[in-house]
Amino acid sequence: MHMTLAHTNKVIMFDRTDYGPSEIKLANGYCRHDPQDLALQTDCWAHSIELDLATNVIRPLTVLTDTWCSSGAWQADGFLTQTGGWNDGGSNVRTIGGGPNDDWVEYRNALAESRWYATNQLLPDQRQIVIGGRRQFNYEFVPPPAPAGGKYSNLAGRATAINFPFLAQTNDNEAENNLYPFVHLSTDGNLFVFANKDSILLNYNTGETVRTFPRLAGGPRNYPSSGSSVLLPISAADGYTTAEVLVCGGSSDGAYVEATKSKQYWAAEQTCARLVITDPNPTWVIFDMPSPRVMGDMLLLPTGEVLIINGATQGTAGWGNAREPNLNPILFTPVNNGFQVMTPSTIPRVYHSTAVLLADGSVLVGGSNPNFGYTFTNTLFPTELRIERYSPYYLHSGYDLRRPYIDTISELALGYATSFTVLYHLGEAADGVSFHLYAPPFTTHTFSMNQRLLVLGSSQTPVLQKQAVLPGGSNYVYLSTVYAPPTSVTAPAGYYLLTVVNQGTPSASAWVHIG
């Protein structure tokens, strides 16, 4: 249900606590005791794990209260901050680091309001904003403003909710369709917030709506109608000023009510739309995907292309509310609004599926629990315990000669507006090299929160030497000077994946820290 990549190249996954026994025991015979749990008050089973990608070893983690339909984002120090959930977890904040023995630490009642289906976004000042949630037409900050003259002894009772009428205005009767709002940090420091069909630019410090964007035609796009969205790559070429949002998929008006009450599963939304939110007079540009899709995950690939994977062609999110799984990933190329239909999976990934980009350029795909409780047999879409690794086209061996390989990076801790050098090699002369910086997101319910890709400025790349070390060709070695992002508005402080891209073919990525 929830998945994210740590800078240690380990993936943290978690579900919810109140479905009863999972398939993995907690470590060292530990059992969780929770009189409020709806399934097991004494629970010895793991509902969160850490997957080591280098060894494929799974380490059970301990969440203490219910994380169902919660949210989160990475902090600058490499800790994941995770907020809300259901039942006894709704007002809690949890953190976990990337150390070999780190486990969840929980702060009870640290939120001003109970957050269920909310969205988190990391801010330039290193706070997170937590927006919305079921029956919550407001937002708050984590951590909240510090008490005068000191630090917290605990977080309980410190937070304050700030009224956000936009969420009340976008709430549909019976269906809501404004949960897990799409939130992106714009290049001017304000927040783009999209809910249902509408969007605004929010000054989160003052609460002011800076501008209101045109309504997006078609059906609703947010949970439970569950389209998805990305901020397209921002570039040093224009001084990191242009910000463009892409929204794809969703459901038609009334589809959620029809699915839940009448068991009619209408066709999902087939359109994508892009909007340059920094334009003086922005308008949505709308075009069709190859097929309808609801509950599709959208990931920025190291190339700057967008992968849309998982989901269904009929219905909405929710228990048993979808039909006809969309097994074919599609690849979207922003420069020409082009789509390619890619090789399908054989595993349906509908409600509660996830996908995250890994450092080697592949995509880890998991989840799908469209049933109430763990249901493994005698149901249309059983609870899915298998994970898959999807290999985009650029990982094919036919791209190996043009693929860069990073040898050294002069600085792994980068200051803003500084430069560093990257030494890399490849099997043929470089042509059109660029350097991309990617913020790993927290992914749940089709939205990858805090996902961001920057195209950095760089100098010319002279050949240092040429030597015959690769079968069938020469090995070209280059040293480039690369320029770090200018401010924390462009790239909030934290860990990023740095990728060298040559002729549209990416290297494996290396971790660097900004700020």
LODOGU-8798 format. One record per residue (C-alpha): x, y, z. Coordinates in nm, 3 decimals, padded with zeros to 5 digits. Example, Ala and Ser with C-alpha at 12.3 -4.5 7.8 and 13.67 -1.06 7.14 Angstrom:
+---------+---------+---------+
|       X |       Y |       Z |
+---------+---------+---------+
|  01.230 | -00.450 |  00.780 |
|  01.367 | -00.106 |  00.714 |
+---------+---------+---------+
This chain:
+---------+---------+---------+
|       X |       Y |       Z |
+---------+---------+---------+
|  00.000 |  00.000 |  00.000 |
|  00.291 |  00.236 |  00.073 |
|  00.643 |  00.218 | -00.072 |
|  00.952 |  00.440 | -00.088 |
|  01.323 |  00.413 | -00.170 |
|  01.579 |  00.516 |  00.095 |
|  01.921 |  00.662 |  00.014 |
|  02.066 |  00.334 |  00.144 |
|  01.912 |  00.157 | -00.159 |
|  01.663 | -00.017 |  00.064 |
|  01.289 | -00.001 |  00.004 |
|  01.050 |  00.056 |  00.292 |
|  00.702 | -00.091 |  00.246 |
|  00.401 | -00.103 |  00.474 |
|  00.035 | -00.187 |  00.474 |
| -00.209 | -00.147 |  00.766 |
| -00.205 | -00.303 |  01.109 |
| -00.563 | -00.424 |  01.148 |
| -00.592 | -00.703 |  00.890 |
| -00.472 | -00.969 |  01.128 |
| -00.170 | -01.198 |  01.068 |
|  00.058 | -01.118 |  00.777 |
|  00.307 | -01.365 |  00.626 |
|  00.607 | -01.230 |  00.825 |
|  00.669 | -01.247 |  01.200 |
|  00.813 | -00.955 |  01.397 |
|  01.178 | -00.995 |  01.495 |
|  01.301 | -01.158 |  01.816 |
|  00.961 | -01.285 |  01.922 |
|  00.827 | -00.931 |  01.975 |
|  00.451 | -00.879 |  01.987 |
|  00.263 | -00.551 |  01.961 |
| -00.010 | -00.490 |  02.221 |
| -00.283 | -00.252 |  02.109 |
| -00.626 | -00.269 |  02.274 |
| -00.765 | -00.045 |  01.997 |
| -00.659 | -00.270 |  01.709 |
| -00.960 | -00.394 |  01.513 |
| -00.816 | -00.741 |  01.437 |
| -00.554 | -00.854 |  01.691 |
| -00.501 | -00.677 |  02.021 |
| -00.185 | -00.885 |  02.064 |
| -00.013 | -00.893 |  01.726 |
|  00.318 | -01.071 |  01.659 |
|  00.312 | -01.010 |  01.283 |
|  00.493 | -00.750 |  01.074 |
|  00.296 | -00.494 |  00.875 |
|  00.603 | -00.307 |  00.753 |
|  00.929 | -00.435 |  00.604 |
|  01.259 | -00.313 |  00.468 |
|  01.380 | -00.478 |  00.144 |
|  01.756 | -00.470 |  00.084 |
|  01.789 | -00.448 | -00.293 |
|  02.150 | -00.571 | -00.289 |
|  02.068 | -00.898 | -00.113 |
|  01.688 | -00.935 | -00.149 |
|  01.679 | -00.983 |  00.229 |
|  01.365 | -00.864 |  00.406 |
|  01.382 | -00.715 |  00.756 |
|  01.054 | -00.687 |  00.950 |
|  00.975 | -00.344 |  01.094 |
|  00.736 | -00.252 |  01.374 |
|  00.458 |  00.000 |  01.329 |
|  00.258 |  00.049 |  01.648 |
| -00.067 |  00.203 |  01.523 |
| -00.269 |  00.181 |  01.204 |
| -00.101 |  00.327 |  00.893 |
| -00.391 |  00.258 |  00.656 |
| -00.406 |  00.521 |  00.378 |
| -00.145 |  00.748 |  00.532 |
|  00.114 |  00.978 |  00.374 |
|  00.477 |  01.083 |  00.402 |
|  00.794 |  01.237 |  00.258 |
|  01.170 |  01.219 |  00.310 |
|  01.339 |  01.479 |  00.527 |
|  01.673 |  01.649 |  00.459 |
|  01.851 |  01.427 |  00.715 |
|  01.751 |  01.105 |  00.536 |
|  01.469 |  01.017 |  00.775 |
|  01.125 |  00.933 |  00.643 |
|  00.848 |  01.127 |  00.817 |
|  00.514 |  00.953 |  00.790 |
|  00.181 |  01.095 |  00.900 |
| -00.169 |  00.984 |  00.985 |
| -00.365 |  00.671 |  00.907 |
| -00.682 |  00.516 |  01.043 |
| -00.829 |  00.434 |  01.384 |
| -00.564 |  00.489 |  01.654 |
| -00.305 |  00.601 |  01.396 |
| -00.486 |  00.899 |  01.245 |
| -00.320 |  01.178 |  01.444 |
|  00.023 |  01.018 |  01.482 |
|  00.360 |  01.098 |  01.324 |
|  00.618 |  00.824 |  01.263 |
|  00.981 |  00.846 |  01.157 |
|  01.241 |  00.596 |  01.042 |
|  01.601 |  00.639 |  00.930 |
|  01.816 |  00.440 |  00.694 |
|  02.049 |  00.274 |  00.942 |
|  02.091 | -00.105 |  00.949 |
|  01.889 | -00.141 |  01.269 |
|  01.656 |  00.156 |  01.248 |
|  01.289 |  00.097 |  01.319 |
|  00.977 |  00.310 |  01.336 |
|  00.957 |  00.571 |  01.613 |
|  00.607 |  00.695 |  01.681 |
|  00.481 |  01.028 |  01.819 |
|  00.124 |  00.997 |  01.944 |
| -00.127 |  01.278 |  01.882 |
|  00.139 |  01.491 |  01.711 |
| -00.101 |  01.613 |  01.441 |
| -00.365 |  01.876 |  01.500 |
| -00.621 |  01.668 |  01.308 |
| -00.663 |  01.304 |  01.214 |
| -00.522 |  01.260 |  00.861 |
| -00.661 |  00.982 |  00.641 |
| -00.590 |  01.010 |  00.264 |
| -00.382 |  01.328 |  00.302 |
| -00.082 |  01.447 |  00.097 |
|  00.263 |  01.552 |  00.218 |
|  00.508 |  01.786 |  00.046 |
|  00.860 |  01.876 |  00.159 |
|  00.909 |  02.253 |  00.173 |
|  01.216 |  02.470 |  00.112 |
|  01.250 |  02.535 |  00.489 |
|  01.263 |  02.157 |  00.555 |
|  00.917 |  02.134 |  00.705 |
|  00.650 |  01.914 |  00.553 |
|  00.305 |  02.044 |  00.479 |
|  00.026 |  01.787 |  00.530 |
| -00.280 |  01.876 |  00.325 |
| -00.634 |  01.747 |  00.362 |
| -00.756 |  01.399 |  00.438 |
| -01.106 |  01.264 |  00.480 |
| -01.334 |  01.534 |  00.623 |
| -01.033 |  01.761 |  00.677 |
| -01.055 |  02.083 |  00.480 |
| -00.734 |  02.222 |  00.622 |
| -00.357 |  02.174 |  00.635 |
| -00.079 |  02.177 |  00.892 |
|  00.298 |  02.155 |  00.919 |
|  00.532 |  01.885 |  01.050 |
|  00.713 |  01.970 |  01.260 |
|  00.489 |  02.252 |  01.381 |
|  00.645 |  02.589 |  01.471 |
|  00.891 |  02.540 |  01.757 |
|  00.807 |  02.671 |  02.105 |
|  00.982 |  02.995 |  02.195 |
|  01.334 |  02.944 |  02.324 |
|  01.364 |  02.571 |  02.294 |
|  01.297 |  02.233 |  02.137 |
|  01.007 |  01.995 |  02.189 |
|  01.006 |  01.741 |  02.466 |
|  00.735 |  01.574 |  02.255 |
|  00.515 |  01.671 |  01.962 |
|  00.173 |  01.614 |  02.120 |
| -00.057 |  01.914 |  02.117 |
|  00.185 |  02.143 |  01.933 |
|  00.031 |  02.148 |  01.587 |
| -00.233 |  02.385 |  01.451 |
| -00.465 |  02.322 |  01.156 |
| -00.510 |  02.602 |  00.903 |
| -00.842 |  02.633 |  00.722 |
| -00.826 |  02.550 |  00.349 |
| -01.166 |  02.624 |  00.187 |
| -01.049 |  02.494 | -00.153 |
| -01.085 |  02.136 | -00.025 |
| -01.442 |  02.196 |  00.088 |
| -01.523 |  02.349 | -00.251 |
| -01.389 |  02.046 | -00.439 |
| -01.566 |  01.784 | -00.228 |
| -01.826 |  01.573 | -00.415 |
| -02.125 |  01.438 | -00.225 |
| -02.092 |  01.063 | -00.160 |
| -01.766 |  01.030 | -00.357 |
| -01.541 |  01.313 | -00.225 |
| -01.294 |  01.287 | -00.521 |
| -01.058 |  01.537 | -00.357 |
| -00.857 |  01.302 | -00.135 |
| -00.482 |  01.258 | -00.177 |
| -00.473 |  01.596 | -00.358 |
| -00.193 |  01.636 | -00.612 |
|  00.061 |  01.878 | -00.465 |
|  00.375 |  02.009 | -00.638 |
|  00.627 |  02.271 | -00.523 |
|  00.639 |  02.528 | -00.801 |
|  00.953 |  02.709 | -00.913 |
|  00.831 |  03.031 | -00.747 |
|  00.805 |  02.867 | -00.403 |
|  00.427 |  02.839 | -00.398 |
|  00.234 |  02.510 | -00.404 |
|  00.027 |  02.384 | -00.693 |
| -00.270 |  02.197 | -00.542 |
| -00.509 |  01.995 | -00.759 |
| -00.826 |  01.834 | -00.623 |
| -01.111 |  01.673 | -00.819 |
| -01.103 |  01.889 | -01.136 |
| -00.977 |  02.218 | -00.998 |
| -00.639 |  02.360 | -00.907 |
| -00.487 |  02.664 | -00.741 |
| -00.149 |  02.808 | -00.653 |
| -00.122 |  02.838 | -00.275 |
|  00.105 |  03.059 | -00.069 |
|  00.128 |  02.816 |  00.221 |
|  00.283 |  03.074 |  00.456 |
| -00.005 |  03.320 |  00.431 |
| -00.285 |  03.085 |  00.326 |
| -00.351 |  03.309 |  00.025 |
| -00.465 |  03.166 | -00.308 |
| -00.217 |  03.327 | -00.544 |
| -00.404 |  03.223 | -00.858 |
| -00.685 |  02.995 | -00.969 |
| -00.628 |  02.780 | -01.276 |
| -00.891 |  02.678 | -01.534 |
| -01.099 |  02.372 | -01.451 |
| -00.976 |  02.053 | -01.617 |
| -01.241 |  01.905 | -01.845 |
| -01.350 |  01.542 | -01.803 |
| -01.406 |  01.339 | -01.492 |
| -01.259 |  01.374 | -01.144 |
| -00.892 |  01.282 | -01.101 |
| -00.833 |  01.236 | -00.728 |
| -00.910 |  00.953 | -00.488 |
| -01.130 |  00.754 | -00.517 |
| -01.140 |  00.843 | -00.887 |
| -00.761 |  00.807 | -00.868 |
| -00.578 |  00.949 | -01.161 |
| -00.222 |  01.062 | -01.103 |
|  00.009 |  01.358 | -01.161 |
|  00.373 |  01.456 | -01.197 |
|  00.563 |  01.782 | -01.214 |
|  00.749 |  01.752 | -01.544 |
|  01.129 |  01.802 | -01.533 |
|  01.247 |  02.153 | -01.451 |
|  01.564 |  02.274 | -01.616 |
|  01.864 |  02.498 | -01.572 |
|  01.821 |  02.593 | -01.940 |
|  01.564 |  02.857 | -01.841 |
|  01.698 |  02.920 | -01.491 |
|  01.458 |  02.668 | -01.336 |
|  01.168 |  02.906 | -01.393 |
|  00.919 |  02.701 | -01.596 |
|  00.697 |  02.458 | -01.408 |
|  00.458 |  02.229 | -01.595 |
|  00.217 |  01.977 | -01.445 |
|  00.090 |  01.658 | -01.609 |
| -00.234 |  01.489 | -01.494 |
| -00.343 |  01.154 | -01.640 |
| -00.633 |  00.915 | -01.591 |
| -00.912 |  00.914 | -01.337 |
| -01.281 |  00.824 | -01.351 |
| -01.595 |  00.968 | -01.501 |
| -01.847 |  01.170 | -01.305 |
| -02.059 |  00.939 | -01.090 |
| -01.839 |  00.634 | -01.145 |
| -01.766 |  00.581 | -00.776 |
| -02.132 |  00.587 | -00.677 |
| -02.223 |  00.352 | -00.963 |
| -01.949 |  00.106 | -00.868 |
| -02.031 |  00.100 | -00.499 |
| -02.410 |  00.107 | -00.517 |
| -02.511 | -00.035 | -00.856 |
| -02.206 | -00.254 | -00.930 |
| -02.171 | -00.084 | -01.267 |
| -01.810 | -00.025 | -01.367 |
| -01.785 |  00.264 | -01.608 |
| -01.487 |  00.321 | -01.836 |
| -01.201 |  00.507 | -01.671 |
| -01.079 |  00.846 | -01.792 |
| -00.854 |  00.817 | -02.100 |
| -00.718 |  01.171 | -02.116 |
| -00.397 |  01.331 | -02.002 |
| -00.360 |  01.706 | -01.964 |
| -00.062 |  01.935 | -01.914 |
| -00.056 |  02.287 | -01.776 |
|  00.235 |  02.534 | -01.758 |
|  00.153 |  02.675 | -01.417 |
|  00.410 |  02.955 | -01.450 |
|  00.256 |  03.094 | -01.772 |
|  00.074 |  03.428 | -01.743 |
| -00.239 |  03.278 | -01.905 |
| -00.216 |  02.900 | -01.868 |
| -00.456 |  02.663 | -02.042 |
| -00.483 |  02.286 | -02.022 |
| -00.360 |  02.092 | -02.324 |
| -00.563 |  01.769 | -02.336 |
| -00.482 |  01.453 | -02.531 |
| -00.563 |  01.082 | -02.516 |
| -00.366 |  00.795 | -02.370 |
| -00.368 |  00.464 | -02.562 |
| -00.627 |  00.325 | -02.319 |
| -00.839 |  00.433 | -02.021 |
| -00.670 |  00.408 | -01.682 |
| -00.770 |  00.451 | -01.319 |
| -00.530 |  00.382 | -01.028 |
| -00.226 |  00.418 | -01.253 |
|  00.107 |  00.514 | -01.095 |
|  00.308 |  00.786 | -01.274 |
|  00.686 |  00.786 | -01.236 |
|  00.947 |  01.021 | -01.379 |
|  01.218 |  00.807 | -01.539 |
|  01.584 |  00.918 | -01.542 |
|  01.542 |  01.009 | -01.911 |
|  01.272 |  01.267 | -01.830 |
|  01.003 |  01.042 | -01.977 |
|  00.699 |  00.939 | -01.772 |
|  00.607 |  00.577 | -01.702 |
|  00.239 |  00.505 | -01.631 |
|  00.194 |  00.161 | -01.479 |
| -00.067 | -00.040 | -01.280 |
| -00.439 |  00.025 | -01.259 |
| -00.759 | -00.073 | -01.441 |
| -00.964 |  00.041 | -01.739 |
| -01.301 |  00.038 | -01.560 |
| -01.437 |  00.158 | -01.226 |
| -01.266 |  00.342 | -00.942 |
| -01.052 |  00.281 | -00.636 |
| -01.204 |  00.103 | -00.339 |
| -01.299 | -00.248 | -00.235 |
| -01.397 | -00.440 | -00.548 |
| -01.470 | -00.122 | -00.743 |
| -01.257 | -00.189 | -01.053 |
| -01.269 | -00.426 | -01.349 |
| -01.044 | -00.503 | -01.648 |
| -00.688 | -00.452 | -01.516 |
| -00.466 | -00.240 | -01.738 |
| -00.163 | -00.468 | -01.762 |
|  00.031 | -00.264 | -02.019 |
|  00.267 |  00.006 | -01.891 |
|  00.280 |  00.306 | -02.120 |
|  00.569 |  00.544 | -02.181 |
|  00.499 |  00.915 | -02.229 |
|  00.751 |  01.142 | -02.402 |
|  00.689 |  01.507 | -02.305 |
|  00.866 |  01.663 | -02.606 |
|  00.601 |  01.536 | -02.848 |
|  00.312 |  01.413 | -02.629 |
|  00.388 |  01.067 | -02.766 |
|  00.291 |  00.736 | -02.608 |
|  00.433 |  00.387 | -02.647 |
|  00.256 |  00.078 | -02.518 |
|  00.510 | -00.144 | -02.343 |
|  00.532 | -00.516 | -02.259 |
|  00.250 | -00.618 | -02.024 |
|  00.268 | -00.778 | -01.684 |
|  00.066 | -01.088 | -01.607 |
| -00.022 | -00.971 | -01.254 |
| -00.321 | -00.738 | -01.206 |
| -00.225 | -00.435 | -00.997 |
| -00.541 | -00.255 | -00.894 |
| -00.635 | -00.099 | -00.559 |
| -00.345 | -00.044 | -00.316 |
| -00.070 | -00.102 | -00.573 |
|  00.257 |  00.092 | -00.576 |
|  00.565 |  00.150 | -00.792 |
|  00.898 |  00.323 | -00.724 |
|  01.201 |  00.404 | -00.938 |
|  01.526 |  00.237 | -00.827 |
|  01.884 |  00.360 | -00.858 |
|  01.964 |  00.122 | -01.145 |
|  01.679 |  00.270 | -01.353 |
|  01.439 | -00.020 | -01.305 |
|  01.101 |  00.009 | -01.134 |
|  00.987 | -00.196 | -00.835 |
|  00.617 | -00.281 | -00.851 |
|  00.413 | -00.429 | -00.568 |
|  00.080 | -00.449 | -00.395 |
| -00.284 | -00.493 | -00.494 |
| -00.525 | -00.564 | -00.214 |
| -00.866 | -00.471 | -00.351 |
| -01.046 | -00.676 | -00.086 |
| -01.143 | -00.603 |  00.270 |
| -00.884 | -00.803 |  00.459 |
| -00.622 | -01.043 |  00.323 |
| -00.808 | -01.256 |  00.068 |
| -00.595 | -01.505 | -00.125 |
| -00.854 | -01.735 | -00.286 |
| -01.209 | -01.740 | -00.426 |
| -01.213 | -01.374 | -00.525 |
| -01.178 | -01.185 | -00.853 |
| -00.851 | -01.010 | -00.758 |
| -00.674 | -01.188 | -00.470 |
| -00.446 | -01.007 | -00.228 |
| -00.112 | -00.997 | -00.409 |
|  00.213 | -01.083 | -00.227 |
|  00.443 | -01.100 | -00.532 |
|  00.662 | -00.806 | -00.628 |
|  00.802 | -00.741 | -00.975 |
|  01.091 | -00.548 | -01.121 |
|  01.002 | -00.368 | -01.443 |
|  01.293 | -00.296 | -01.682 |
|  01.235 |  00.007 | -01.907 |
|  01.361 | -00.013 | -02.264 |
|  01.690 |  00.167 | -02.189 |
|  01.813 | -00.123 | -01.974 |
|  01.827 | -00.349 | -02.280 |
|  02.182 | -00.455 | -02.373 |
|  02.143 | -00.284 | -02.710 |
|  02.192 |  00.049 | -02.530 |
|  02.512 | -00.054 | -02.349 |
|  02.761 |  00.120 | -02.580 |
|  02.595 |  00.458 | -02.538 |
|  02.523 |  00.402 | -02.166 |
|  02.736 |  00.618 | -01.931 |
|  02.898 |  00.464 | -01.625 |
|  02.976 |  00.696 | -01.335 |
|  03.331 |  00.653 | -01.202 |
|  03.365 |  00.932 | -00.944 |
|  03.179 |  01.240 | -00.823 |
|  03.400 |  01.506 | -00.666 |
|  03.144 |  01.603 | -00.402 |
|  02.864 |  01.391 | -00.264 |
|  02.742 |  01.667 | -00.029 |
|  02.649 |  01.961 | -00.250 |
|  02.588 |  02.318 | -00.150 |
|  02.343 |  02.534 | -00.339 |
|  02.480 |  02.726 | -00.638 |
|  02.809 |  02.536 | -00.627 |
|  02.983 |  02.321 | -00.889 |
|  03.123 |  01.969 | -00.882 |
|  03.278 |  01.732 | -01.133 |
|  03.163 |  01.394 | -01.260 |
|  03.405 |  01.145 | -01.416 |
|  03.228 |  00.888 | -01.633 |
|  03.297 |  00.656 | -01.926 |
|  03.104 |  00.496 | -02.207 |
|  03.162 |  00.273 | -02.506 |
|  03.119 |  00.532 | -02.782 |
|  03.170 |  00.905 | -02.812 |
|  02.928 |  01.105 | -02.599 |
|  02.658 |  01.305 | -02.775 |
|  02.406 |  01.528 | -02.603 |
|  02.501 |  01.449 | -02.242 |
|  02.289 |  01.587 | -01.959 |
|  02.286 |  01.544 | -01.581 |
|  01.960 |  01.474 | -01.401 |
|  01.878 |  01.495 | -01.031 |
|  01.581 |  01.297 | -00.895 |
|  01.404 |  01.325 | -00.560 |
|  01.273 |  00.980 | -00.458 |
|  00.904 |  00.998 | -00.370 |
|  00.674 |  00.841 | -00.114 |
|  00.420 |  00.646 | -00.319 |
|  00.069 |  00.543 | -00.221 |
| -00.274 |  00.537 | -00.386 |
| -00.137 |  00.624 | -00.733 |
|  00.042 |  00.945 | -00.627 |
|  00.418 |  00.977 | -00.576 |
|  00.452 |  01.260 | -00.325 |
|  00.752 |  01.494 | -00.350 |
|  00.869 |  01.339 | -00.682 |
|  01.093 |  01.585 | -00.867 |
|  01.344 |  01.575 | -01.155 |
|  01.592 |  01.853 | -01.236 |
|  01.801 |  01.891 | -01.552 |
|  02.123 |  02.047 | -01.422 |
|  02.355 |  02.287 | -01.600 |
|  02.694 |  02.150 | -01.705 |
|  03.007 |  02.244 | -01.895 |
|  03.148 |  02.087 | -02.210 |
|  03.274 |  01.732 | -02.168 |
|  03.621 |  01.688 | -02.323 |
|  03.758 |  01.340 | -02.382 |
|  04.029 |  01.266 | -02.126 |
|  04.148 |  00.943 | -02.278 |
|  04.043 |  00.659 | -02.504 |
|  04.137 |  00.301 | -02.441 |
|  04.024 | -00.035 | -02.576 |
|  03.868 | -00.205 | -02.275 |
|  03.517 | -00.285 | -02.391 |
|  03.447 | -00.579 | -02.625 |
|  03.390 | -00.454 | -02.977 |
|  03.467 | -00.088 | -02.913 |
|  03.660 |  00.186 | -02.741 |
|  03.605 |  00.322 | -02.394 |
|  03.565 |  00.701 | -02.387 |
|  03.629 |  00.880 | -02.057 |
|  03.487 |  01.224 | -01.980 |
|  03.509 |  01.477 | -01.701 |
|  03.224 |  01.727 | -01.673 |
|  03.165 |  02.023 | -01.448 |
|  02.809 |  02.021 | -01.320 |
|  02.625 |  02.303 | -01.142 |
|  02.415 |  02.230 | -00.835 |
|  02.063 |  02.375 | -00.803 |
|  02.061 |  02.740 | -00.696 |
|  01.819 |  02.734 | -00.402 |
|  01.607 |  02.515 | -00.177 |
|  01.300 |  02.626 | -00.374 |
|  01.446 |  02.457 | -00.680 |
|  01.553 |  02.150 | -00.481 |
|  01.453 |  02.116 | -00.115 |
|  01.738 |  01.979 |  00.094 |
|  01.776 |  01.602 |  00.099 |
|  01.909 |  01.297 | -00.081 |
|  01.879 |  01.281 | -00.460 |
|  01.973 |  01.037 | -00.736 |
|  02.222 |  01.181 | -00.986 |
|  02.211 |  01.031 | -01.337 |
|  02.423 |  01.091 | -01.646 |
|  02.214 |  01.069 | -01.965 |
|  02.377 |  01.025 | -02.308 |
|  02.165 |  01.021 | -02.625 |
|  01.862 |  00.954 | -02.408 |
|  02.027 |  00.656 | -02.233 |
|  02.077 |  00.689 | -01.857 |
|  02.355 |  00.561 | -01.636 |
|  02.283 |  00.388 | -01.310 |
|  02.232 |  00.663 | -01.055 |
|  02.449 |  00.770 | -00.763 |
|  02.325 |  00.925 | -00.439 |
|  02.417 |  01.283 | -00.355 |
|  02.293 |  01.515 | -00.081 |
|  02.178 |  01.871 | -00.151 |
|  02.174 |  02.149 |  00.103 |
+---------+---------+---------+
